[in-house]
Amino acid sequence: MDELITRFAGLYAEVGLTQLVVLAVTVIVVAAGVIVGRRWYLNRPGTGGSTRHIVTDAIAVIAPYLAGLVIVGAAQAWFASRGRHGDWLDIAWTLLALLALIRLLAFVLRLSLGPGTRIMAWELRVTLIVWALIATQLLGWWDAIVTGLDSIGLSKGAARITIWSVMKALATVTIFVVVSVWVARWIDRRVSSIQELAPSTRIGIGKFAYAFLIALGVLLGLQSSGVDLTALTVFSGAIGLGLGFGLQAIAANFVSGFVLLIDRSIKPGDVISFTGTTGTSTTGFGWVEELRGRHIVIRDRDGVATLVPNQNVITNPLINWSYGHPRVRLRLPVRIGYQDDVELALYLLLQAAEHPRILRDPPAVTRLLEFADYGMEIELRFWIGDPAEGVNNVRSDVNRRIWALFRENGITIPPAQREIRILEGGKSASALA
């Protein structure tokens, strides 16, 4: 306790009460502004890439540091007006200006990497880490810190691993990965602006650029930090063995994802259904919302997103309602009684096909298919040109129209019936007839 009091007394004698108060107020103001601005910055309701949003975000992230610079600058002016010089205020102003500059550069770097809450959450952490490293260099503490960290480590033969070497390797790899991500996103934006390429091809090129450049960045970062890459041959063999056994399904999904992107059989916005029956079946009906490396995202009419592995899409049959021309034919089977006028029933089916979504060319047709046990099987066939707007809704509208027309004209839809006769004793069915 006495040692702590002695250190505080020495600091008070060196700095002075006024400078300590100014520094404490500056720290409180900057910290409070950063906390409040960070909460608003991460949880604000409106997001976007407009100039207004960017300027508002920049003001929110830089305003606390500017307020701190104003406080320290005013204190420096007050000291100068009285012929006094505040050394600690000068150091604080330099460090605070450096912190504001690094924070602004981190914000600009985040804008170049694109939107993302996760990247936004890491902005302040990266800023403080970089600022702490540069601040130690400006204050003259860098060499002592490096020497201390480099003295703690493990030695095996001629190789020595220290805390400093690990931190330097992590920092180098991080820098290379960030640069790789920035280049990959730039390539992705450039490719996405080429309208001559199909959407699936653009997505495939972007994902390949991400995977290739990030892997290249990691390798270059490891090599720049002094790691011998020839030692990684053992790990590559282990990875190959793992892919052959436990990771083959994951590898198959990634390969299938690239195949889907290249052959353009499925693309975002397509309407698909997982079923082996064509025509009127809509089992698994939904929209392709996104193509990912391991799966595709399909959202149905209930708003539920289903993640389907790419391998399942490649190996199992599915119906792509948007592939090729958008026209599809629907079939509505109907049963009528033998006492009904079949020609009138077929005519009424054509009348029921007068729907705004049903195409006139080719026209709707009716067919008498079968004389079944319980009645005559007839069918209405028609084409629609917008299956993405729904199939069952058209079927429902036409079925309701058929029911109304049949009731108005006395056409019956007989249910399935069976007659059960119970025989007594040894009498035969022919004797009771």
DAWOZI-V688672 format. One record per backbone hydrogen bond with DSSP energy under -1.0 kcal/mol. CO is the residue of the C=O (numbers start at 1). NH is the residue of the N-H. E is the energy in kcal/mol with one decimal. If there is no record, write none. Layout:
BEGIN
co-><CO/CO>
nh-><NH/NH>
e-><E/E>
END
This chain:
BEGIN
co-><1/2/3/4/5/6/7/8/9/10/11/12/16/17/18/19/20/21/22/23/24/25/26/27/28/29/30/31/32/33/34/35/36/37/38/39/40/50/51/52/53/54/55/56/57/58/59/62/63/64/65/66/67/68/69/70/71/72/73/74/75/76/77/79/80/86/87/88/89/90/91/92/93/94/95/96/97/98/99/100/101/102/103/104/105/106/107/108/109/116/117/118/122/123/124/125/126/127/128/129/130/131/132/133/134/135/136/136/141/142/143/144/145/146/152/154/156/159/161/162/163/164/165/166/167/168/169/170/171/172/173/174/175/176/177/178/179/180/181/182/183/184/185/186/187/188/189/191/193/194/198/199/200/201/202/203/204/205/206/207/208/209/210/211/212/213/214/215/216/217/218/219/220/221/222/223/228/229/230/232/233/234/235/236/237/238/239/240/242/247/248/249/250/251/252/253/254/255/256/257/258/259/267/270/271/272/273/273/282/286/287/288/290/294/295/296/297/297/298/299/300/304/306/308/309/310/311/312/319/320/328/330/332/334/336/337/341/342/343/344/345/346/347/348/351/353/355/365/367/370/375/376/377/377/378/379/380/381/382/383/384/386/387/391/392/393/394/395/396/397/398/399/400/401/402/403/404/405/406/424/428>
nh-><5/6/7/8/9/10/11/12/13/14/15/16/20/21/22/23/24/25/26/27/28/29/30/31/32/33/34/35/36/37/38/39/40/41/42/43/44/54/55/56/57/58/59/60/61/62/63/66/67/68/69/70/71/72/73/74/75/76/77/78/79/80/81/84/83/90/91/92/93/94/95/96/97/98/99/100/101/102/103/104/105/106/107/108/109/110/111/112/113/120/121/122/126/127/128/129/130/131/132/133/134/135/136/137/138/139/141/142/145/146/147/148/149/150/163/161/159/156/154/166/167/168/169/170/171/172/173/174/175/176/177/178/179/180/181/182/183/184/185/186/187/188/189/190/191/192/193/194/195/197/202/203/204/205/206/207/208/209/210/211/212/213/214/215/216/217/218/219/220/221/222/223/224/225/227/226/231/232/233/236/237/238/239/240/241/242/243/244/247/251/252/253/254/255/256/257/258/259/260/261/262/263/270/288/321/286/275/319/285/272/299/269/297/310/292/308/289/290/306/287/303/300/298/296/313/314/315/316/273/323/384/382/380/378/376/340/345/346/347/348/349/350/351/352/354/355/358/381/379/377/372/336/369/370/334/367/332/365/330/359/328/389/390/395/396/397/398/399/400/401/402/403/404/405/406/407/408/409/411/427/432>
e-><-2.3/-2.2/-2.4/-2.3/-2.3/-2.3/-2.5/-2.4/-2.3/-1.9/-2.8/-1.2/-2.0/-2.4/-2.4/-2.8/-2.5/-2.6/-2.4/-2.4/-2.3/-2.7/-2.7/-2.6/-2.6/-2.5/-2.5/-2.3/-2.6/-2.7/-2.4/-2.0/-2.1/-2.5/-2.3/-1.8/-1.0/-2.1/-2.5/-2.3/-2.6/-2.5/-2.3/-2.1/-2.0/-1.9/-2.1/-2.0/-2.4/-2.0/-2.3/-2.1/-2.0/-2.5/-2.8/-2.4/-2.1/-2.5/-2.3/-2.1/-2.4/-2.6/-2.1/-2.7/-1.5/-1.8/-2.1/-2.6/-2.5/-2.1/-2.6/-2.6/-2.5/-2.3/-2.3/-2.4/-2.2/-2.4/-2.4/-2.1/-2.3/-2.4/-1.9/-2.2/-2.5/-2.1/-1.9/-1.9/-1.4/-2.1/-2.2/-1.1/-2.4/-2.3/-2.5/-2.1/-2.5/-2.6/-2.4/-1.9/-2.3/-2.9/-1.9/-1.3/-2.2/-2.4/-2.4/-1.2/-2.2/-2.8/-2.4/-2.1/-2.6/-2.4/-2.3/-3.0/-1.6/-2.9/-3.1/-2.1/-2.4/-2.6/-2.2/-2.6/-2.4/-2.4/-2.7/-2.3/-2.2/-2.3/-2.5/-2.6/-2.3/-2.3/-2.8/-2.4/-2.4/-2.7/-2.6/-1.9/-2.4/-2.5/-2.3/-2.2/-2.8/-2.4/-1.1/-1.6/-1.1/-1.1/-2.3/-2.3/-2.4/-2.5/-2.2/-2.5/-2.3/-2.4/-2.1/-2.5/-2.8/-2.5/-2.3/-1.9/-2.5/-2.6/-2.3/-2.1/-2.7/-2.4/-2.4/-2.3/-2.6/-1.7/-2.5/-1.3/-1.3/-1.5/-1.2/-2.4/-1.9/-1.9/-2.6/-2.3/-2.1/-2.4/-2.5/-1.7/-2.8/-2.6/-2.5/-2.0/-2.1/-2.6/-2.6/-2.0/-1.8/-2.1/-2.5/-1.9/-2.0/-2.8/-2.1/-2.8/-2.5/-2.2/-1.2/-3.0/-1.3/-2.4/-2.3/-3.3/-2.9/-1.8/-2.4/-2.3/-3.2/-1.2/-3.7/-2.5/-1.7/-2.1/-2.7/-2.4/-1.3/-1.8/-2.4/-2.2/-2.0/-1.3/-2.5/-2.0/-2.1/-3.1/-2.5/-1.3/-2.0/-2.4/-2.0/-2.3/-1.8/-1.5/-1.8/-2.1/-1.2/-1.7/-1.4/-2.9/-2.2/-3.0/-1.9/-2.4/-2.5/-1.4/-3.2/-2.1/-2.9/-2.4/-3.1/-2.8/-2.2/-1.9/-1.8/-2.0/-2.5/-2.1/-2.5/-2.6/-2.3/-1.8/-2.5/-2.5/-2.0/-2.4/-2.6/-1.9/-2.0/-1.7/-2.3/-1.8/-1.1>
END
